[in-house]
Amino acid sequence: MQFLGAMRGQGTLTSSDDGQDYGSAEYDIDGFRNDKGETMASGELRLDPDRLALAFGRRDLRLQTEGGVSLDVRFSAKQMPVGTDAAHIDITGGLPAPKDWRR
């Protein structure tokens, strides 16, 4: 695995199926390239606890970053503790090219 860099900042979490807006989110994502040359990324998403609870478990989430990147997001865990404002995420689409990651 090769570390490509990180993406950190603010964005808006929405549902791509019904347009539900979950509000402003903070993200911290690390990108990697595996032995097959595929880019993958995962990290942490922070959001108001009530809004995070509403979004948790959905498979149609999109994070629109302030920089204009649209990332497809899914939660890694099966369950989320009540009242938490952070969750681990995997990015399943929309990743920048390896050369565009910040180190």
N, C-alpha and C positions, 0 to 999 in steps of 0.2 A: 504494500500500500504506500502511496505517495501522498503526503499532505499537500494540498493545493493552496490553502489559506482559509480565511474566515470572512463571514458576512455578519455584520452587527448593525443594529439600528432599530428604527421604528417602521411600522407598516400597518396595514389594515387587514384584518382577517374576515373573509367572506365565504359564503357557500357558492360554489359554481353552479349548483343545480337550481336553487330557488332564490339566489341573490341575497340571502339573509346576511346582514352586516353585524359582526360580533364586536366591532370597534377597534380602537387603536391597540396594537400589540408591540411588544418589544421582543426582538429575536437575537439569538447568538448561535450561528450555524458554522460548522466546520466542514470543509469539502475535501474529498479524497479521490484519487484515481486508483482503481484496483489493478491487478495483474493483467486483466483483459482489456485495459484501457477505458473502462467505463467510469464515469464520474458519479459519485454518490455523496450525499451530505446528510447530516443529522445535527441536532442541537437542542436548544431550549427556547420555548415560547412563553412569554409572560403576558398575562391578560387579566382583567378584572375577574375575580373568582366566580361570580355568577355567570358571566359571559363565557368563561372557560368551561364551566360545567355544561352549558347549553351546547357548545361546540364539540365537546369531547365525544369521541367515538364516530363522528361523521367521517365519511370517506370522500367527500366532495369539497374539501376546504382549499382555499387559495389565499396566500399571503401576498398582498401587493405592497412592495417596499417603497419607501420614499424615493428611491433611485429609479423607480419605474420597472423593476423586475417583478414578474408574476410567478410565484412558486407554488406548486402543488404540494400540499402538506397532509400528512396523516400522523396520528398520535401513535407512539410506540407501545405504550402500556395498555393493558386490558382494563385497568381500573385507575381511578384518580381519587386521591384523598379529598374528602369534603373540605371546602374552604381554601384550598391551595390556589395560588395565582400563577403557578409554573407547571409546565409539562414538557416531557421529552418528545421531540418530533423527528420524523424522517421526511426528507424532501424527495418526492417521487417524480417531479417534473419541473421544467422551467429553469434548470440550473445553468449558470453561465459557463462558457467555454473555460477549460483549464487555465488558459493564459489570462483570463479576466478576474481571477481570484486575487484578493489582497493578502499579502503575508504580513 
